[in-house]
């Protein structure tokens, strides 16, 4: 939201005019992805945060941004926020499971998270293939 303050010279009180953000959450997400692809992480982060006000995918993409930068604590926080905002956002469950896999911790929980993602996307073979790959890697790590 952009705030513009106007001052009128005379004996009047300053006025604050609120201008609604002209971009939709989807547009913020797309801009964020574009900035991230170009390595402009601060700008990407700003757009993901703006999108997250109304769309849980903003939190998901913030988690991905931080994960790719090795900021695992922040990534975990935002994946959890995505799940809390939209419990049907399967990618957030899968990606949180993947984060635990990378850190070699909470592997039982990681497996359950990915199973939840599979359950949510049970009618989407493309997503299931990705999630099954994640769960297979987690199971292999648990066996070691």
C-alpha positions as CSV (number, residue, x, y, z in Angstrom):
1,X,0.0,0.0,0.0
2,X,1.4,3.4,-1.0
3,X,0.8,6.3,1.4
4,X,1.0,9.8,0.0
5,X,0.9,12.8,2.4
6,X,-0.2,16.1,1.0
7,X,0.3,19.4,2.5
8,X,-1.8,22.4,1.5
9,X,-0.3,25.7,2.4
10,X,-2.8,27.5,4.5
11,X,-4.5,26.7,7.8
12,X,-5.5,23.2,6.8
13,X,-4.6,19.9,8.4
14,X,-2.3,17.5,6.4
15,X,-4.2,14.9,4.6
16,X,-3.3,11.2,4.1
17,X,-4.4,9.6,1.0
18,X,-4.3,5.8,0.7
19,X,-3.8,4.3,-2.7
20,X,-4.6,0.6,-3.1
21,X,-1.8,-1.6,-4.5
22,X,-2.6,-2.0,-8.2
23,X,-1.0,-5.4,-8.4
24,X,-2.8,-8.7,-7.7
25,X,-1.2,-11.4,-5.6
26,X,-0.6,-13.4,-8.8
27,X,1.2,-10.4,-10.3
28,X,3.4,-10.0,-7.2
29,X,4.2,-13.8,-7.4
30,X,5.2,-13.5,-11.1
31,X,7.3,-10.4,-10.5
32,X,9.0,-12.2,-7.6
33,X,9.8,-15.2,-9.7
34,X,11.2,-12.9,-12.4
35,X,13.4,-11.0,-10.0
36,X,14.6,-14.3,-8.4
37,X,15.5,-15.7,-11.7
38,X,17.7,-12.7,-12.4
39,X,19.3,-12.9,-9.0
40,X,17.6,-9.9,-7.5
41,X,16.6,-11.6,-4.3
42,X,15.7,-8.5,-2.3
43,X,13.1,-7.5,-4.9
44,X,11.8,-11.0,-5.2
45,X,11.5,-11.2,-1.4
46,X,9.5,-7.9,-1.4
47,X,7.0,-9.2,-4.0
48,X,6.6,-12.6,-2.3
49,X,5.9,-10.9,1.0
50,X,3.3,-8.6,-0.7
51,X,1.7,-11.6,-2.3
52,X,1.6,-13.6,1.0
53,X,-0.8,-11.1,2.4
54,X,-3.6,-12.8,0.4
55,X,-2.0,-15.9,-1.1
56,X,-0.2,-18.6,0.7
57,X,2.0,-19.2,-2.3
58,X,3.9,-16.1,-1.3
59,X,5.0,-17.8,1.8
60,X,5.9,-20.9,-0.2
61,X,8.0,-19.0,-2.6
62,X,9.7,-17.2,0.3
63,X,10.5,-20.6,1.7
64,X,12.0,-21.6,-1.6
65,X,14.0,-18.4,-1.9
66,X,15.5,-18.9,1.5
67,X,16.1,-22.7,0.9
68,X,18.0,-21.9,-2.2
69,X,20.2,-19.5,-0.3
70,X,20.9,-22.0,2.4
71,X,18.8,-20.1,4.9
72,X,17.1,-23.2,6.3
73,X,15.7,-21.6,9.5
74,X,13.9,-19.0,7.5
75,X,12.8,-21.5,4.8
76,X,11.3,-23.7,7.5
77,X,9.4,-20.7,9.0
78,X,7.9,-19.7,5.7
79,X,6.9,-23.3,4.7
80,X,5.1,-23.6,8.0
81,X,3.4,-20.2,7.4
82,X,2.3,-21.4,4.0
83,X,0.8,-24.6,5.5
84,X,-1.0,-22.6,8.2
85,X,-2.5,-20.2,5.7
86,X,-3.5,-22.9,3.2
87,X,-3.6,-26.5,4.5
88,X,-4.1,-27.7,0.9
89,X,-0.9,-26.3,-0.5
90,X,0.9,-29.6,-1.2
91,X,4.1,-28.1,-2.4
92,X,4.7,-26.5,1.1
93,X,4.4,-30.0,2.7
94,X,6.8,-31.5,0.2
95,X,9.3,-28.7,0.4
96,X,9.3,-28.7,4.2
97,X,9.9,-32.5,4.0
98,X,12.8,-31.9,1.5
99,X,14.3,-29.3,3.9
100,X,14.3,-31.8,6.7
101,X,15.9,-34.3,4.3
102,X,18.6,-31.8,3.4
103,X,19.3,-31.1,7.1
104,X,19.1,-34.9,8.0
105,X,16.7,-34.2,10.8
106,X,13.0,-35.0,11.6
107,X,13.1,-37.7,8.8
108,X,10.0,-39.4,10.2
109,X,8.1,-36.1,10.2
110,X,9.5,-35.3,6.7
111,X,8.1,-38.6,5.4
112,X,4.7,-37.8,6.9
113,X,4.7,-34.3,5.4
114,X,5.4,-35.7,1.9
115,X,2.7,-38.3,2.4
116,X,0.3,-35.5,3.1
117,X,1.4,-33.8,-0.1
118,X,0.7,-37.0,-2.0
119,X,-2.7,-37.3,-0.4
120,X,-3.6,-33.7,-1.3
121,X,-2.5,-34.1,-4.9
122,X,-3.7,-37.7,-5.4
123,X,-5.3,-36.9,-8.7
124,X,-2.3,-35.1,-10.1
125,X,0.2,-37.6,-11.5
126,X,2.9,-35.0,-12.3
127,X,3.0,-33.8,-8.7
128,X,2.8,-37.3,-7.3
129,X,5.8,-38.3,-9.3
130,X,7.8,-35.4,-7.8
131,X,6.6,-36.1,-4.3
132,X,7.3,-39.9,-4.6
133,X,10.9,-39.0,-5.6
134,X,11.2,-36.9,-2.4
135,X,9.7,-39.6,-0.2
136,X,12.0,-42.2,-1.8
137,X,15.1,-40.1,-1.0
138,X,13.9,-39.6,2.6
139,X,13.3,-43.4,3.1
140,X,16.7,-44.2,1.7
141,X,18.3,-41.8,4.1
142,X,16.4,-43.3,7.0
143,X,17.7,-46.8,6.1
144,X,21.4,-45.7,6.3
